[in-house]
């Protein structure tokens, strides 16, 4: 079964933009502000081995500068574990969510601890 995950591409806040421009890191800062979704493929040291997934983009609701209203969509399938990293507002830090899709196509949040347990024991996630 499949489902869709969406996140808004929220540009840098004006202070972040000025700081990054002055530091010469504007492109890197924009790239880091972009929502990311990855399939978690295993453990790697204290972190995760990941396979970044490419989103489809929808600019139909975007403002003239593309700093708000650009939506990214990923199609997720039952089986893999996923990590989503995205912003919900200019003035908020990134949100990190661990997800999986059930056999019925429901998107379920889980904890980092459960993900580590599943990957360390090579147990399939629920819905696999």
C-alpha positions as CSV (number, residue, x, y, z in Angstrom):
1,X,0.0,0.0,0.0
2,X,1.1,3.6,-0.6
3,X,0.4,7.0,0.9
4,X,1.6,10.6,0.3
5,X,3.6,12.8,2.7
6,X,3.7,16.5,2.1
7,X,5.8,19.4,3.6
8,X,6.0,23.0,2.7
9,X,9.2,24.5,1.5
10,X,9.7,27.5,3.8
11,X,12.4,29.8,2.8
12,X,14.9,31.5,5.2
13,X,13.6,34.2,7.5
14,X,14.9,37.7,6.6
15,X,17.5,37.7,9.5
16,X,18.7,34.2,8.4
17,X,19.0,35.3,4.8
18,X,21.0,38.4,5.7
19,X,23.3,36.4,8.0
20,X,23.9,33.6,5.4
21,X,24.5,36.1,2.7
22,X,27.0,38.0,4.8
23,X,28.8,34.7,5.7
24,X,28.8,33.5,2.1
25,X,26.7,30.5,3.0
26,X,23.4,31.4,1.3
27,X,23.2,28.3,-1.0
28,X,24.1,25.9,1.8
29,X,21.6,27.6,4.2
30,X,18.8,27.3,1.6
31,X,19.6,23.7,1.0
32,X,19.5,22.9,4.8
33,X,16.2,24.7,5.1
34,X,14.6,22.5,2.5
35,X,12.4,19.6,3.7
36,X,14.0,16.2,3.4
37,X,12.6,12.7,3.5
38,X,14.8,9.6,3.7
39,X,14.3,5.9,3.8
40,X,16.2,4.6,6.8
41,X,18.2,1.5,5.6
42,X,20.2,0.7,8.7
43,X,22.3,1.9,11.6
44,X,25.5,3.8,10.9
45,X,27.6,4.5,14.1
46,X,25.3,6.4,16.4
47,X,23.1,7.6,13.5
48,X,21.2,6.1,10.6
49,X,22.1,5.0,7.1
50,X,19.7,6.9,4.8
51,X,18.6,6.9,1.2
52,X,17.3,10.4,0.4
53,X,14.0,10.4,-1.7
54,X,13.3,13.0,-4.4
55,X,10.0,14.9,-4.0
56,X,7.5,16.1,-6.5
57,X,7.1,19.9,-6.3
58,X,3.9,22.0,-6.5
59,X,4.4,25.7,-7.0
60,X,0.6,26.5,-7.6
61,X,0.3,28.2,-4.2
62,X,3.7,29.8,-4.0
63,X,4.3,33.5,-3.3
64,X,6.3,35.6,-5.9
65,X,9.6,34.8,-4.2
66,X,9.0,31.1,-3.6
67,X,9.6,31.5,0.1
68,X,6.2,30.2,1.1
69,X,3.5,28.0,-0.6
70,X,5.8,25.6,-2.4
71,X,4.8,22.1,-1.4
72,X,6.9,19.0,-1.8
73,X,5.2,15.5,-2.0
74,X,6.7,12.1,-1.5
75,X,5.0,8.8,-2.2
76,X,5.7,6.3,0.6
77,X,5.2,2.6,0.5
78,X,4.5,0.1,3.2
79,X,7.7,-1.6,4.5
80,X,10.5,0.9,4.9
81,X,11.0,3.2,7.9
82,X,11.2,6.9,7.0
83,X,12.7,10.1,8.5
84,X,11.1,13.4,7.7
85,X,12.9,16.7,8.5
86,X,11.0,20.0,7.8
87,X,10.2,23.4,9.1
88,X,6.6,24.5,10.1
89,X,7.5,28.2,10.3
90,X,10.4,30.6,9.8
91,X,10.9,31.1,13.5
92,X,10.7,27.5,14.5
93,X,13.4,24.8,14.4
94,X,13.2,21.8,12.1
95,X,10.7,19.1,13.0
96,X,12.0,15.5,12.8
97,X,9.5,12.7,12.5
98,X,10.0,8.9,12.1
99,X,7.3,7.3,10.0
100,X,6.1,4.1,8.5
101,X,3.2,3.1,6.3
102,X,0.9,0.3,7.4
103,X,-0.5,-2.4,5.1
104,X,-3.7,-0.4,5.0
105,X,-1.9,2.7,3.7
106,X,-2.0,4.7,7.0
107,X,0.9,6.9,7.9
108,X,2.1,6.3,11.4
109,X,4.5,8.2,13.6
110,X,6.9,6.3,15.7
111,X,9.8,7.1,18.0
112,X,13.5,7.2,17.3
113,X,14.0,4.5,20.0
114,X,11.5,2.1,18.2
115,X,13.3,2.8,14.9
116,X,16.7,2.0,16.4
117,X,15.2,-1.2,17.9
118,X,13.7,-2.3,14.6
119,X,16.9,-1.6,12.7
120,X,19.2,-3.1,15.3
121,X,17.3,-6.4,15.4
122,X,16.4,-6.3,11.7
123,X,12.8,-6.7,12.7
124,X,10.3,-5.5,10.1
125,X,8.4,-2.4,11.1
126,X,4.7,-2.8,11.6
127,X,2.9,-3.0,8.3
128,X,5.9,-4.7,6.6
